Amino acid sequence: MVSIIIPVLNEGSTIRKVIRIIRQTTLPIEIIVVDDNSSDNTIAEAMKESVRIVTSSRRGKGLSMREGLLAARHDVIIYLDGDITTYPSDIVDLLAGPILRNEADFVKSTFKRQAGRVTQLVAKPLLSILFPELSHLDQPLSGMIAGKKSYLEQVHFEKDYGVDIGLLIDMHRMGARILEVNIGKVQNAMQNLEQLGKMSKEVSRTILNKANALGDHILEKIGQIDLINRQMESAVLESIEKMEKIVLFEMDHVVLRDNFTETAASRKGLSEGLGAVRLLYSDPEERIRATAALFRDKSLPCLLEIVDAMPLVPGICELLRELKKRGYSCGLVSEQFSFVANHLKNTLGFDFVLSNQMKLEHGLVTGEVVIAPFFTAPDDKTSYNKSSMFSHIHKRLEPIRANVIYVTADNNDQECLDLASIGYHFDGTDILSLLDHAPGKKNNARFALSSFRPQKSSQYVLPVLVLTAVSVFTYYTFLQKDKKNPPLQAG
């Protein structure tokens, strides 16, 4: 009856307690944890509570919320944060109740907490100018919300901090019945100035963009002050040089007992098309792109459900644990389904993934692929060859290139086997026999790939942002006061 979606990022210390609070409801529920590519033990902790896990295709709270919605099976959706352990025991009933009683279409939570500076100094003043009908809400930026799935499927999920205010404005413009419900006292960590600066910029950007639909893009001309957050993941190989010993596992028939592409094609009625792609395209890059096009519009949660149901090669989890004890960093190689490989990385404990990026938009496969640089020759970026990954790895591991092991079950992978320091062809019988070929004894050293995310100093302190926003929107108000609101274009 109710689907509860918890977007998480590095919340291993709190996620189990949050799940246990949720389960105190008497309503029929499903719990979906959408992992925003955490680097801690969040997934391992959530799996102990036997909930559904979805690994987001890339970082961003809004995208995680959208992908959780695609995975949801029920008509009432609740979003809760994974780091708040002071929820009341009836949090699910409080949020879902008005919708189940047909009193509301969208429910926002209000709660007692320390003053929200971005709410008071940015969101509420701007709402009072551009969307005065919403200015009475106490907590317009609250992320603890509930809504009818039929409404949520029509709105656009903004990135990061702008998502909650964006959903509120879209729901209002769709004519949804909006209700604010008090959930008591909620306590979470205070954010530092840099985080507040980022939050205020993204909230302002979202309100500005929503208001921009009212007129002739005047706001677009005066409001572009670097508000769009474009945090990009650094290349995986930039961190490989920090490792001392590496084992690379092919995903199909080495980690998964079967081939994921073939299994997914069979489940989605695409086997004939996949057969045609393999027959028509001999060039590996062309075949990869054609396969991606075949899966266009298939949803990420649906594909992750398929991989979760696939059997693993017996012993693979034990092997990973033992290799890590011996000081190895374990990587997963997949030329096609990057988001599936990342999901397995999170759920099984791999350290990194080498994969071409299958692109997604709003949780759906677009049919496009971005070729990873480590699958192209260092001196010819237009020439695709999977074995090129060894040139890139060896370049960064020059002093210790003898410590790169490659494991595959593919008879066509001979070039990769030859280029690896130790090439291991798995015959499908005993994957643990790899330990006989992996040098090194158990030690206490830890080698893990950390995702480098460039940190940028805050360029605007909060007061400057507020003054800028107020002046911009005051100017806008005089220019736009005679404009009428057009109907909402559902995203």
Order of alpha helices (4+ residues) and beta strands (2+ residues): beta-alpha-beta-alpha-beta-alpha-beta-alpha-beta-alpha-beta-alpha-alpha-beta-alpha-alpha-alpha-beta-alpha-alpha-alpha-alpha-alpha-beta-alpha-beta-beta-beta-beta-beta-alpha-beta-alpha-beta-alpha
